[in-house]
Amino acid sequence: MLPKFRVWCKNRNEWERDTCYIQQDGTLYQRSKGSERLIPILEKNHVVMQSTGLKDRNGVELFEGDVVRVSNHPFQKKEDSAGIEIDGNYLIGWSDHSLTWLAGDLLLHQLKPYIEVIGNIYEDKELLEVEG
């Protein structure tokens, strides 16, 4: 499976719409609009996010940087029973320690039936703010 990416342009505060590719040299490029030349994606101007290869309960592809809502998890603490606090909003990211994708500190692949994408860290930062 070839890895998929999406790219956030920091200068324009919007997603790059053109397809992104990894070349053999490991550099990420995008096809220029209306031409066949490749334009390098620069770290200082862009944020590159990889697909997790997973989809949420609605069939939406999950990418690094997405914010997901976990709801109706069977281990969620209820008012009159034991459990743990799971339901809430989480950021999708890669764990170098666990070598897997996480939603917050929770294993993403185990949460799939209970999550839905509600935004991303670049357009919807307020989704991760703790109400106090």
N, CA, C and O atoms as a Tinker XYZ file with bonds, in Angstrom:
   528  protein
     1  N      0.842000   -1.180000    0.000000    73     2
     2  CA     0.000000    0.000000    0.000000    64     1     3
     3  C      0.888000    1.245000    0.000000    63     2     4     5
     4  O      1.766000    1.387000    0.851000    81     3
     5  N      0.660000    2.131000   -0.943000    73     3     6
     6  CA     1.392000    3.393000   -0.993000    64     5     7
     7  C      0.818000    4.350000    0.039000    63     6     8     9
     8  O     -0.400000    4.481000    0.152000    81     7
     9  N      1.681000    5.019000    0.790000    73     7    10
    10  CA     1.169000    5.976000    1.774000    64     9    11
    11  C      0.498000    7.168000    1.094000    63    10    12    13
    12  O      0.953000    7.646000    0.055000    81    11
    13  N     -0.588000    7.634000    1.700000    73    11    14
    14  CA    -1.303000    8.810000    1.210000    64    13    15
    15  C     -1.014000    9.972000    2.136000    63    14    16    17
    16  O     -0.811000    9.796000    3.337000    81    15
    17  N     -0.998000   11.161000    1.559000    73    15    18
    18  CA    -0.704000   12.364000    2.334000    64    17    19
    19  C     -1.683000   13.478000    1.985000    63    18    20    21
    20  O     -2.273000   13.494000    0.905000    81    19
    21  N     -1.839000   14.394000    2.909000    73    19    22
    22  CA    -2.483000   15.664000    2.620000    64    21    23
    23  C     -1.539000   16.738000    3.135000    63    22    24    25
    24  O     -0.720000   16.489000    4.020000    81    23
    25  N     -1.660000   17.936000    2.572000    73    23    26
    26  CA    -0.694000   18.990000    2.888000    64    25    27
    27  C     -1.433000   20.281000    3.228000    63    26    28    29
    28  O     -2.298000   20.732000    2.477000    81    27
    29  N     -1.077000   20.872000    4.380000    73    27    30
    30  CA    -1.612000   22.157000    4.827000    64    29    31
    31  C     -0.587000   23.232000    4.473000    63    30    32    33
    32  O      0.579000   23.137000    4.856000    81    31
    33  N     -1.024000   24.245000    3.744000    73    31    34
    34  CA    -0.148000   25.353000    3.380000    64    33    35
    35  C     -0.230000   26.405000    4.485000    63    34    36    37
    36  O     -1.288000   26.996000    4.704000    81    35
    37  N      0.868000   26.635000    5.170000    73    35    38
    38  CA     0.907000   27.598000    6.275000    64    37    39
    39  C      0.709000   29.034000    5.783000    63    38    40    41
    40  O      0.070000   29.842000    6.458000    81    39
    41  N      1.252000   29.345000    4.617000    73    39    42
    42  CA     1.173000   30.713000    4.104000    64    41    43
    43  C     -0.253000   31.130000    3.763000    63    42    44    45
    44  O     -0.653000   32.264000    4.023000    81    43
    45  N     -1.016000   30.210000    3.182000    73    43    46
    46  CA    -2.380000   30.526000    2.740000    64    45    47
    47  C     -3.456000   30.040000    3.706000    63    46    48    49
    48  O     -4.637000   30.332000    3.518000    81    47
    49  N     -3.050000   29.293000    4.750000    73    47    50
    50  CA    -4.010000   28.706000    5.693000    64    49    51
    51  C     -5.110000   27.933000    4.977000    63    50    52    53
    52  O     -6.301000   28.144000    5.207000    81    51
    53  N     -4.675000   27.032000    4.103000    73    51    54
    54  CA    -5.634000   26.173000    3.404000    64    53    55
    55  C     -4.936000   24.904000    2.946000    63    54    56    57
    56  O     -3.708000   24.822000    2.917000    81    55
    57  N     -5.755000   23.908000    2.585000    73    55    58
    58  CA    -5.233000   22.641000    2.102000    64    57    59
    59  C     -4.748000   22.782000    0.669000    63    58    60    61
    60  O     -5.355000   23.487000   -0.136000    81    59
    61  N     -3.639000   22.099000    0.356000    73    59    62
    62  CA    -3.204000   21.994000   -1.030000    64    61    63
    63  C     -4.184000   21.053000   -1.724000    63    62    64    65
    64  O     -4.497000   19.981000   -1.206000    81    63
    65  N     -4.654000   21.447000   -2.869000    73    63    66
    66  CA    -5.658000   20.646000   -3.559000    64    65    67
    67  C     -5.051000   19.640000   -4.539000    63    66    68    69
    68  O     -5.705000   18.665000   -4.908000    81    67
    69  N     -3.822000   19.867000   -4.956000    73    67    70
    70  CA    -3.189000   18.968000   -5.915000    64    69    71
    71  C     -2.674000   17.713000   -5.218000    63    70    72    73
    72  O     -2.374000   17.723000   -4.024000    81    71
    73  N     -2.579000   16.650000   -5.977000    73    71    74
    74  CA    -2.106000   15.376000   -5.462000    64    73    75
    75  C     -0.640000   15.461000   -5.059000    63    74    76    77
    76  O      0.163000   16.094000   -5.744000    81    75
    77  N     -0.299000   14.830000   -3.961000    73    75    78
    78  CA     1.077000   14.819000   -3.473000    64    77    79
    79  C      1.679000   13.437000   -3.658000    63    78    80    81
    80  O      0.999000   12.421000   -3.514000    81    79
    81  N      2.956000   13.417000   -3.976000    73    79    82
    82  CA     3.675000   12.184000   -4.249000    64    81    83
    83  C      4.985000   12.165000   -3.493000    63    82    84    85
    84  O      5.566000   13.212000   -3.208000    81    83
    85  N      5.450000   10.963000   -3.166000    73    83    86
    86  CA     6.802000   10.812000   -2.638000    64    85    87
    87  C      7.659000   10.289000   -3.769000    63    86    88    89
    88  O      7.339000    9.268000   -4.379000    81    87
    89  N      8.743000   10.983000   -4.048000    73    87    90
    90  CA     9.690000   10.554000   -5.069000    64    89    91
    91  C     10.668000    9.547000   -4.467000    63    90    92    93
    92  O     10.696000    9.352000   -3.252000    81    91
    93  N     11.459000    8.916000   -5.311000    73    91    94
    94  CA    12.419000    7.922000   -4.841000    64    93    95
    95  C     13.442000    8.507000   -3.869000    63    94    96    97
    96  O     13.993000    7.788000   -3.036000    81    95
    97  N     13.694000    9.805000   -3.977000    73    95    98
    98  CA    14.657000   10.423000   -3.061000    64    97    99
    99  C     14.041000   10.716000   -1.687000    63    98   100   101
   100  O     14.721000   11.235000   -0.801000    81    99
   101  N     12.741000   10.380000   -1.507000    73    99   102
   102  CA    12.065000   10.577000   -0.234000    64   101   103
   103  C     11.445000   11.949000   -0.074000    63   102   104   105
   104  O     10.842000   12.236000    0.960000    81   103
   105  N     11.583000   12.811000   -1.086000    73   103   106
   106  CA    11.027000   14.158000   -1.028000    64   105   107
   107  C      9.570000   14.131000   -1.479000    63   106   108   109
   108  O      9.213000   13.423000   -2.420000    81   107
   109  N      8.743000   14.900000   -0.803000    73   107   110
   110  CA     7.342000   14.995000   -1.170000    64   109   111
   111  C      7.164000   16.109000   -2.194000    63   110   112   113
   112  O      7.672000   17.216000   -2.017000    81   111
   113  N      6.441000   15.806000   -3.260000    73   111   114
   114  CA     6.183000   16.769000   -4.332000    64   113   115
   115  C      4.688000   16.826000   -4.598000    63   114   116   117
   116  O      3.937000   15.924000   -4.228000    81   115
   117  N      4.276000   17.898000   -5.243000    73   115   118
   118  CA     2.909000   17.963000   -5.745000    64   117   119
   119  C      2.965000   18.371000   -7.209000    63   118   120   121
   120  O      3.857000   19.102000   -7.640000    81   119
   121  N      1.995000   17.880000   -7.955000    73   119   122
   122  CA     1.906000   18.248000   -9.366000    64   121   123
   123  C      1.402000   19.681000   -9.458000    63   122   124   125
   124  O      0.450000   20.060000   -8.776000    81   123
   125  N      2.040000   20.461000  -10.295000    73   123   126
   126  CA     1.627000   21.839000  -10.514000    64   125   127
   127  C      0.316000   21.851000  -11.296000    63   126   128   129
   128  O      0.098000   21.000000  -12.159000    81   127
   129  N     -0.550000   22.805000  -10.998000    73   127   130
   130  CA    -1.830000   22.932000  -11.706000    64   129   131
   131  C     -1.585000   23.145000  -13.185000    63   130   132   133
   132  O     -0.903000   24.086000  -13.590000    81   131
   133  N     -2.156000   22.248000  -13.992000    73   131   134
   134  CA    -2.105000   22.406000  -15.438000    64   133   135
   135  C     -0.770000   22.085000  -16.079000    63   134   136   137
   136  O     -0.579000   22.376000  -17.260000    81   135
   137  N      0.166000   21.492000  -15.336000    73   135   138
   138  CA     1.434000   21.127000  -15.956000    64   137   139
   139  C      1.926000   19.815000  -15.366000    63   138   140   141
   140  O      1.360000   19.304000  -14.400000    81   139
   141  N      2.965000   19.288000  -15.948000    73   139   142
   142  CA     3.512000   18.024000  -15.478000    64   141   143
   143  C      4.744000   18.199000  -14.607000    63   142   144   145
   144  O      5.350000   17.208000  -14.201000    81   143
   145  N      5.129000   19.427000  -14.312000    73   143   146
   146  CA     6.312000   19.597000  -13.477000    64   145   147
   147  C      5.943000   19.380000  -12.015000    63   146   148   149
   148  O      4.813000   19.640000  -11.599000    81   147
   149  N      6.905000   18.904000  -11.251000    73   147   150
   150  CA     6.693000   18.640000   -9.833000    64   149   151
   151  C      7.254000   19.782000   -9.008000    63   150   152   153
   152  O      8.342000   20.286000   -9.286000    81   151
   153  N      6.504000   20.190000   -7.987000    73   151   154
   154  CA     6.911000   21.272000   -7.099000    64   153   155
   155  C      7.206000   20.665000   -5.733000    63   154   156   157
   156  O      6.340000   19.994000   -5.171000    81   155
   157  N      8.412000   20.879000   -5.176000    73   155   158
   158  CA     8.708000   20.298000   -3.859000    64   157   159
   159  C      7.870000   20.942000   -2.758000    63   158   160   161
   160  O      7.624000   22.148000   -2.765000    81   159
   161  N      7.448000   20.124000   -1.830000    73   159   162
   162  CA     6.736000   20.601000   -0.643000    64   161   163
   163  C      7.804000   20.951000    0.391000    63   162   164   165
   164  O      8.594000   20.091000    0.779000    81   163
   165  N      7.834000   22.189000    0.834000    73   163   166
   166  CA     8.862000   22.659000    1.760000    64   165   167
   167  C      8.332000   22.683000    3.186000    63   166   168   169
   168  O      7.233000   23.178000    3.436000    81   167
   169  N      9.116000   22.148000    4.123000    73   167   170
   170  CA     8.696000   22.089000    5.523000    64   169   171
   171  C      8.381000   23.457000    6.104000    63   170   172   173
   172  O      7.484000   23.580000    6.937000    81   171
   173  N      9.116000   24.501000    5.673000    73   171   174
   174  CA     8.874000   25.816000    6.264000    64   173   175
   175  C      7.534000   26.405000    5.817000    63   174   176   177
   176  O      6.984000   27.268000    6.502000    81   175
   177  N      7.002000   25.950000    4.679000    73   175   178
   178  CA     5.742000   26.485000    4.162000    64   177   179
   179  C      4.566000   25.525000    4.295000    63   178   180   181
   180  O      3.416000   25.940000    4.154000    81   179
   181  N      4.833000   24.258000    4.563000    73   179   182
   182  CA     3.791000   23.241000    4.535000    64   181   183
   183  C      3.876000   22.306000    5.733000    63   182   184   185
   184  O      4.942000   22.117000    6.318000    81   183
   185  N      2.735000   21.727000    6.085000    73   183   186
   186  CA     2.671000   20.662000    7.077000    64   185   187
   187  C      2.128000   19.439000    6.353000    63   186   188   189
   188  O      1.046000   19.488000    5.767000    81   187
   189  N      2.877000   18.346000    6.395000    73   187   190
   190  CA     2.503000   17.117000    5.709000    64   189   191
   191  C      1.916000   16.144000    6.719000    63   190   192   193
   192  O      2.510000   15.893000    7.767000    81   191
   193  N      0.745000   15.596000    6.398000    73   191   194
   194  CA     0.075000   14.647000    7.281000    64   193   195
   195  C     -0.214000   13.360000    6.528000    63   194   196   197
   196  O     -0.752000   13.383000    5.421000    81   195
   197  N      0.143000   12.249000    7.132000    73   195   198
   198  CA    -0.042000   10.949000    6.506000    64   197   199
   199  C     -1.393000   10.361000    6.874000    63   198   200   201
   200  O     -1.904000   10.582000    7.972000    81   199
   201  N     -1.963000    9.610000    5.940000    73   199   202
   202  CA    -3.177000    8.854000    6.227000    64   201   203
   203  C     -2.834000    7.711000    7.170000    63   202   204   205
   204  O     -1.749000    7.136000    7.083000    81   203
   205  N     -3.750000    7.382000    8.066000    73   203   206
   206  CA    -3.555000    6.251000    8.969000    64   205   207
   207  C     -3.890000    4.933000    8.284000    63   206   208   209
   208  O     -3.533000    3.862000    8.776000    81   207
   209  N     -4.575000    5.012000    7.149000    73   207   210
   210  CA    -5.050000    3.803000    6.484000    64   209   211
   211  C     -6.361000    3.302000    7.069000    63   210   212   213
   212  O     -6.879000    2.271000    6.641000    81   211
   213  N     -6.903000    4.028000    8.050000    73   211   214
   214  CA    -8.158000    3.649000    8.699000    64   213   215
   215  C     -9.244000    4.662000    8.372000    63   214   216   217
   216  O     -8.961000    5.777000    7.934000    81   215
   217  N    -10.497000    4.256000    8.594000    73   215   218
   218  CA   -11.642000    5.152000    8.398000    64   217   219
   219  C    -12.468000    5.175000    9.667000    63   218   220   221
   220  O    -12.474000    4.219000   10.443000    81   219
   221  N    -13.174000    6.298000    9.868000    73   219   222
   222  CA   -14.037000    6.405000   11.046000    64   221   223
   223  C    -15.330000    5.636000   10.807000    63   222   224   225
   224  O    -15.488000    4.992000    9.770000    81   223
   225  N    -16.251000    5.700000   11.756000    73   223   226
   226  CA   -17.486000    4.920000   11.653000    64   225   227
   227  C    -18.386000    5.374000   10.504000    63   226   228   229
   228  O    -19.320000    4.664000   10.128000    81   227
   229  N    -18.109000    6.560000    9.941000    73   227   230
   230  CA   -18.880000    7.061000    8.798000    64   229   231
   231  C    -18.158000    6.851000    7.479000    63   230   232   233
   232  O    -18.637000    7.299000    6.438000    81   231
   233  N    -17.007000    6.174000    7.503000    73   231   234
   234  CA   -16.257000    5.916000    6.280000    64   233   235
   235  C    -15.323000    7.032000    5.864000    63   234   236   237
   236  O    -14.819000    7.020000    4.741000    81   235
   237  N    -15.074000    8.011000    6.752000    73   235   238
   238  CA   -14.168000    9.129000    6.454000    64   237   239
   239  C    -12.740000    8.694000    6.771000    63   238   240   241
   240  O    -12.465000    8.181000    7.856000    81   239
   241  N    -11.831000    8.902000    5.813000    73   239   242
   242  CA   -10.437000    8.525000    6.008000    64   241   243
   243  C     -9.809000    9.350000    7.118000    63   242   244   245
   244  O    -10.021000   10.560000    7.198000    81   243
   245  N     -9.032000    8.692000    7.978000    73   243   246
   246  CA    -8.388000    9.340000    9.121000    64   245   247
   247  C     -6.955000    9.703000    8.784000    63   246   248   249
   248  O     -6.178000    8.866000    8.326000    81   247
   249  N     -6.609000   10.985000    9.023000    73   247   250
   250  CA    -5.264000   11.486000    8.783000    64   249   251
   251  C     -4.668000   11.992000   10.093000    63   250   252   253
   252  O     -5.386000   12.389000   11.011000    81   251
   253  N     -3.351000   11.968000   10.154000    73   251   254
   254  CA    -2.618000   12.620000   11.224000    64   253   255
   255  C     -3.106000   14.073000   11.282000    63   254   256   257
   256  O     -3.267000   14.716000   10.245000    81   255
   257  N     -3.337000   14.581000   12.477000    73   255   258
   258  CA    -3.810000   15.954000   12.626000    64   257   259
   259  C     -5.317000   16.092000   12.681000    63   258   260   261
   260  O     -5.824000   17.173000   12.978000    81   259
   261  N     -6.051000   15.011000   12.398000    73   259   262
   262  CA    -7.511000   15.061000   12.517000    64   261   263
   263  C     -7.908000   15.093000   13.985000    63   262   264   265
   264  O     -7.206000   14.558000   14.843000    81   263
   265  N     -9.035000   15.723000   14.261000    73   263   266
   266  CA    -9.639000   15.686000   15.591000    64   265   267
   267  C    -10.863000   14.788000   15.473000    63   266   268   269
   268  O    -11.716000   14.990000   14.608000    81   267
   269  N    -10.937000   13.793000   16.355000    73   267   270
   270  CA   -12.055000   12.853000   16.327000    64   269   271
   271  C    -12.813000   12.921000   17.645000    63   270   272   273
   272  O    -12.251000   13.235000   18.695000    81   271
   273  N    -14.093000   12.620000   17.562000    73   271   274
   274  CA   -14.929000   12.521000   18.760000    64   273   275
   275  C    -15.174000   11.039000   19.034000    63   274   276   277
   276  O    -15.624000   10.305000   18.154000    81   275
   277  N    -14.877000   10.606000   20.252000    73   275   278
   278  CA   -15.196000    9.253000   20.691000    64   277   279
   279  C    -16.499000    9.338000   21.462000    63   278   280   281
   280  O    -16.633000   10.151000   22.377000    81   279
   281  N    -17.463000    8.497000   21.093000    73   279   282
   282  CA   -18.741000    8.494000   21.807000    64   281   283
   283  C    -19.304000    7.076000   21.873000    63   282   284   285
   284  O    -19.059000    6.243000   21.000000    81   283
   285  N    -20.058000    6.835000   22.926000    73   283   286
   286  CA   -20.722000    5.555000   23.169000    64   285   287
   287  C    -19.750000    4.386000   23.295000    63   286   288   289
   288  O    -20.077000    3.259000   22.923000    81   287
   289  N    -18.562000    4.654000   23.818000    73   287   290
   290  CA   -17.599000    3.570000   24.031000    64   289   291
   291  C    -18.125000    2.675000   25.153000    63   290   292   293
   292  O    -18.611000    3.185000   26.163000    81   291
   293  N    -18.037000    1.350000   24.997000    73   291   294
   294  CA   -18.614000    0.465000   26.020000    64   293   295
   295  C    -17.935000    0.558000   27.389000    63   294   296   297
   296  O    -18.547000    0.187000   28.391000    81   295
   297  N    -16.697000    1.039000   27.463000    73   295   298
   298  CA   -16.015000    1.165000   28.747000    64   297   299
   299  C    -16.192000    2.548000   29.369000    63   298   300   301
   300  O    -15.649000    2.815000   30.441000    81   299
   301  N    -16.950000    3.433000   28.705000    73   299   302
   302  CA   -17.175000    4.780000   29.233000    64   301   303
   303  C    -17.882000    4.701000   30.584000    63   302   304   305
   304  O    -18.851000    3.961000   30.755000    81   303
   305  N    -17.382000    5.466000   31.522000    73   303   306
   306  CA   -17.968000    5.510000   32.866000    64   305   307
   307  C    -19.380000    6.072000   32.806000    63   306   308   309
   308  O    -19.619000    7.119000   32.204000    81   307
   309  N    -20.296000    5.378000   33.428000    73   307   310
   310  CA   -21.682000    5.834000   33.551000    64   309   311
   311  C    -21.885000    6.380000   34.957000    63   310   312   313
   312  O    -21.068000    6.120000   35.840000    81   311
   313  N    -22.944000    7.122000   35.177000    73   311   314
   314  CA   -23.196000    7.744000   36.483000    64   313   315
   315  C    -23.224000    6.735000   37.622000    63   314   316   317
   316  O    -22.679000    6.995000   38.695000    81   315
   317  N    -23.853000    5.590000   37.397000    73   315   318
   318  CA   -24.051000    4.638000   38.487000    64   317   319
   319  C    -23.250000    3.346000   38.323000    63   318   320   321
   320  O    -23.588000    2.328000   38.926000    81   319
   321  N    -22.180000    3.383000   37.501000    73   319   322
   322  CA   -21.392000    2.163000   37.322000    64   321   323
   323  C    -19.908000    2.487000   37.160000    63   322   324   325
   324  O    -19.516000    3.643000   36.998000    81   323
   325  N    -19.112000    1.448000   37.208000    73   323   326
   326  CA   -17.670000    1.603000   37.040000    64   325   327
   327  C    -17.338000    1.824000   35.572000    63   326   328   329
   328  O    -18.139000    1.531000   34.684000    81   327
   329  N    -16.169000    2.334000   35.343000    73   327   330
   330  CA   -15.711000    2.565000   33.976000    64   329   331
   331  C    -14.625000    3.613000   33.978000    63   330   332   333
   332  O    -14.169000    4.041000   35.039000    81   331
   333  N    -14.209000    4.026000   32.807000    73   331   334
   334  CA   -13.191000    5.057000   32.671000    64   333   335
   335  C    -13.707000    6.147000   31.751000    63   334   336   337
   336  O    -14.618000    5.917000   30.956000    81   335
   337  N    -13.127000    7.328000   31.857000    73   335   338
   338  CA   -13.507000    8.445000   31.000000    64   337   339
   339  C    -12.843000    8.274000   29.637000    63   338   340   341
   340  O    -11.631000    8.451000   29.512000    81   339
   341  N    -13.613000    7.938000   28.634000    73   339   342
   342  CA   -13.092000    7.751000   27.277000    64   341   343
   343  C    -13.736000    8.733000   26.313000    63   342   344   345
   344  O    -13.041000    9.361000   25.514000    81   343
   345  N    -15.053000    8.876000   26.377000    73   343   346
   346  CA   -15.767000    9.726000   25.422000    64   345   347
   347  C    -15.211000   11.148000   25.471000    63   346   348   349
   348  O    -15.017000   11.709000   26.549000    81   347
   349  N    -14.959000   11.724000   24.299000    73   347   350
   350  CA   -14.415000   13.073000   24.211000    64   349   351
   351  C    -13.732000   13.280000   22.874000    63   350   352   353
   352  O    -13.843000   12.448000   21.973000    81   351
   353  N    -13.021000   14.400000   22.747000    73   351   354
   354  CA   -12.322000   14.746000   21.503000    64   353   355
   355  C    -10.836000   14.443000   21.646000    63   354   356   357
   356  O    -10.228000   14.699000   22.685000    81   355
   357  N    -10.262000   13.888000   20.571000    73   355   358
   358  CA    -8.859000   13.485000   20.588000    64   357   359
   359  C     -8.182000   13.847000   19.280000    63   358   360   361
   360  O     -8.821000   13.903000   18.228000    81   359
   361  N     -6.881000   14.093000   19.357000    73   359   362
   362  CA    -6.058000   14.381000   18.192000    64   361   363
   363  C     -5.403000   13.091000   17.708000    63   362   364   365
   364  O     -4.874000   12.321000   18.510000    81   363
   365  N     -5.439000   12.856000   16.399000    73   363   366
   366  CA    -4.813000   11.683000   15.797000    64   365   367
   367  C     -3.329000   11.971000   15.586000    63   366   368   369
   368  O     -2.961000   13.013000   15.044000    81   367
   369  N     -2.487000   11.042000   16.016000    73   367   370
   370  CA    -1.053000   11.199000   15.838000    64   369   371
   371  C     -0.344000    9.855000   15.881000    63   370   372   373
   372  O     -0.924000    8.846000   16.282000    81   371
   373  N      0.894000    9.852000   15.471000    73   371   374
   374  CA     1.727000    8.652000   15.451000    64   373   375
   375  C      2.534000    8.575000   16.743000    63   374   376   377
   376  O      3.045000    9.587000   17.222000    81   375
   377  N      2.646000    7.369000   17.305000    73   375   378
   378  CA     3.453000    7.163000   18.499000    64   377   379
   379  C      4.736000    6.427000   18.120000    63   378   380   381
   380  O      4.697000    5.271000   17.700000    81   379
   381  N      5.873000    7.108000   18.272000    73   379   382
   382  CA     7.155000    6.447000   18.042000    64   381   383
   383  C      7.403000    5.368000   19.097000    63   382   384   385
   384  O      8.079000    4.375000   18.826000    81   383
   385  N      6.868000    5.559000   20.275000    73   383   386
   386  CA     7.045000    4.587000   21.353000    64   385   387
   387  C      6.280000    3.290000   21.071000    63   386   388   389
   388  O      6.838000    2.200000   21.197000    81   387
   389  N      5.006000    3.407000   20.692000    73   387   390
   390  CA     4.159000    2.237000   20.437000    64   389   391
   391  C      4.205000    1.774000   18.988000    63   390   392   393
   392  O      3.748000    0.677000   18.665000    81   391
   393  N      4.758000    2.617000   18.111000    73   391   394
   394  CA     4.794000    2.338000   16.670000    64   393   395
   395  C      3.401000    2.048000   16.113000    63   394   396   397
   396  O      3.181000    1.081000   15.383000    81   395
   397  N      2.472000    2.925000   16.487000    73   395   398
   398  CA     1.105000    2.801000   15.998000    64   397   399
   399  C      0.423000    4.165000   16.045000    63   398   400   401
   400  O      0.942000    5.111000   16.639000    81   399
   401  N     -0.744000    4.255000   15.414000    73   399   402
   402  CA    -1.532000    5.484000   15.428000    64   401   403
   403  C     -2.349000    5.544000   16.706000    63   402   404   405
   404  O     -2.895000    4.538000   17.160000    81   403
   405  N     -2.426000    6.745000   17.282000    73   403   406
   406  CA    -3.169000    6.964000   18.519000    64   405   407
   407  C     -4.207000    8.066000   18.331000    63   406   408   409
   408  O     -4.058000    8.955000   17.493000    81   407
   409  N     -5.253000    7.979000   19.130000    73   407   410
   410  CA    -6.203000    9.081000   19.314000    64   409   411
   411  C     -5.968000    9.522000   20.748000    63   410   412   413
   412  O     -6.419000    8.864000   21.686000    81   411
   413  N     -5.262000   10.634000   20.922000    73   411   414
   414  CA    -4.792000   10.998000   22.255000    64   413   415
   415  C     -3.785000    9.960000   22.699000    63   414   416   417
   416  O     -2.757000    9.776000   22.047000    81   415
   417  N     -4.066000    9.273000   23.810000    73   415   418
   418  CA    -3.208000    8.184000   24.292000    64   417   419
   419  C     -3.836000    6.817000   24.046000    63   418   420   421
   420  O     -3.328000    5.810000   24.537000    81   419
   421  N     -4.933000    6.767000   23.293000    73   419   422
   422  CA    -5.674000    5.525000   23.066000    64   421   423
   423  C     -5.340000    4.944000   21.695000    63   422   424   425
   424  O     -5.118000    5.692000   20.743000    81   423
   425  N     -5.305000    3.631000   21.588000    73   423   426
   426  CA    -5.005000    2.967000   20.325000    64   425   427
   427  C     -6.115000    3.214000   19.312000    63   426   428   429
   428  O     -7.267000    2.845000   19.536000    81   427
   429  N     -5.762000    3.834000   18.211000    73   427   430
   430  CA    -6.751000    4.236000   17.210000    64   429   431
   431  C     -7.509000    3.050000   16.638000    63   430   432   433
   432  O     -8.731000    3.113000   16.499000    81   431
   433  N     -6.816000    1.976000   16.305000    73   431   434
   434  CA    -7.497000    0.847000   15.657000    64   433   435
   435  C     -8.552000    0.211000   16.563000    63   434   436   437
   436  O     -9.501000   -0.395000   16.063000    81   435
   437  N     -8.409000    0.333000   17.866000    73   435   438
   438  CA    -9.404000   -0.219000   18.782000    64   437   439
   439  C    -10.619000    0.697000   18.941000    63   438   440   441
   440  O    -11.674000    0.252000   19.392000    81   439
   441  N    -10.475000    1.973000   18.574000    73   439   442
   442  CA   -11.561000    2.947000   18.745000    64   441   443
   443  C    -12.425000    3.111000   17.503000    63   442   444   445
   444  O    -13.477000    3.748000   17.567000    81   443
   445  N    -12.000000    2.544000   16.370000    73   443   446
   446  CA   -12.674000    2.800000   15.086000    64   445   447
   447  C    -14.203000    2.778000   15.136000    63   446   448   449
   448  O    -14.826000    3.667000   14.556000    81   447
   449  N    -14.832000    1.815000   15.795000    73   447   450
   450  CA   -16.304000    1.795000   15.780000    64   449   451
   451  C    -16.957000    2.938000   16.555000    63   450   452   453
   452  O    -18.165000    3.148000   16.449000    81   451
   453  N    -16.160000    3.679000   17.336000    73   451   454
   454  CA   -16.721000    4.695000   18.234000    64   453   455
   455  C    -16.290000    6.117000   17.888000    63   454   456   457
   456  O    -16.599000    7.049000   18.631000    81   455
   457  N    -15.582000    6.299000   16.773000    73   455   458
   458  CA   -15.060000    7.630000   16.457000    64   457   459
   459  C    -15.642000    8.188000   15.167000    63   458   460   461
   460  O    -16.054000    7.461000   14.263000    81   459
   461  N    -15.655000    9.528000   15.129000    73   459   462
   462  CA   -15.990000   10.236000   13.900000    64   461   463
   463  C    -15.112000   11.478000   13.812000    63   462   464   465
   464  O    -14.829000   12.129000   14.817000    81   463
   465  N    -14.682000   11.795000   12.580000    73   463   466
   466  CA   -13.875000   12.992000   12.355000    64   465   467
   467  C    -14.773000   14.207000   12.527000    63   466   468   469
   468  O    -15.850000   14.287000   11.937000    81   467
   469  N    -14.309000   15.165000   13.356000    73   467   470
   470  CA   -15.084000   16.392000   13.567000    64   469   471
   471  C    -14.308000   17.641000   13.148000    63   470   472   473
   472  O    -14.828000   18.754000   13.219000    81   471
   473  N    -13.061000   17.449000   12.710000    73   471   474
   474  CA   -12.261000   18.586000   12.275000    64   473   475
   475  C    -10.797000   18.199000   12.204000    63   474   476   477
   476  O    -10.447000   17.022000   12.124000    81   475
   477  N     -9.945000   19.226000   12.235000    73   475   478
   478  CA    -8.502000   19.002000   12.232000    64   477   479
   479  C     -7.832000   20.109000   13.030000    63   478   480   481
   480  O     -8.436000   21.140000   13.324000    81   479
   481  N     -6.588000   19.876000   13.369000    73   479   482
   482  CA    -5.849000   20.769000   14.265000    64   481   483
   483  C     -5.597000   22.149000   13.656000    63   482   484   485
   484  O     -5.356000   23.107000   14.391000    81   483
   485  N     -5.649000   22.266000   12.336000    73   483   486
   486  CA    -5.320000   23.535000   11.686000    64   485   487
   487  C     -6.539000   24.428000   11.484000    63   486   488   489
   488  O     -6.425000   25.651000   11.569000    81   487
   489  N     -7.685000   23.849000   11.223000    73   487   490
   490  CA    -8.893000   24.647000   11.003000    64   489   491
   491  C     -9.782000   24.707000   12.237000    63   490   492   493
   492  O    -10.609000   25.611000   12.352000    81   491
   493  N     -9.631000   23.771000   13.156000    73   491   494
   494  CA   -10.564000   23.636000   14.277000    64   493   495
   495  C     -9.845000   23.451000   15.612000    63   494   496   497
   496  O    -10.171000   22.529000   16.360000    81   495
   497  N     -8.880000   24.305000   15.920000    73   495   498
   498  CA    -8.084000   24.177000   17.148000    64   497   499
   499  C     -8.952000   24.173000   18.406000    63   498   500   501
   500  O     -8.610000   23.533000   19.400000    81   499
   501  N    -10.059000   24.880000   18.359000    73   499   502
   502  CA   -10.915000   24.984000   19.543000    64   501   503
   503  C    -11.542000   23.646000   19.944000    63   502   504   505
   504  O    -12.014000   23.511000   21.073000    81   503
   505  N    -11.557000   22.660000   19.050000    73   503   506
   506  CA   -12.148000   21.366000   19.363000    64   505   507
   507  C    -11.371000   20.614000   20.434000    63   506   508   509
   508  O    -11.907000   19.700000   21.062000    81   507
   509  N    -10.122000   20.987000   20.648000    73   507   510
   510  CA    -9.298000   20.306000   21.652000    64   509   511
   511  C     -9.175000   21.087000   22.944000    63   510   512   513
   512  O     -8.533000   20.622000   23.885000    81   511
   513  N     -9.776000   22.262000   23.009000    73   511   514
   514  CA    -9.705000   23.064000   24.226000    64   513   515
   515  C    -10.558000   22.427000   25.321000    63   514   516   517
   516  O    -11.676000   21.974000   25.076000    81   515
   517  N    -10.010000   22.403000   26.521000    73   515   518
   518  CA   -10.716000   21.839000   27.655000    64   517   519
   519  C    -11.603000   22.917000   28.259000    63   518   520   521
   520  O    -11.158000   24.028000   28.546000    81   519
   521  N    -12.870000   22.560000   28.446000    73   519   522
   522  CA   -13.791000   23.513000   29.061000    64   521   523
   523  C    -13.533000   23.530000   30.565000    63   522   524   525
   524  O    -13.364000   22.479000   31.183000    81   523
   525  N    -13.503000   24.696000   31.135000    73   523   526
   526  CA   -13.189000   24.741000   32.554000    64   525   527
   527  C    -13.983000   25.731000   33.218000    63   526   528
   528  O    -13.855000   25.914000   34.429000    81   527
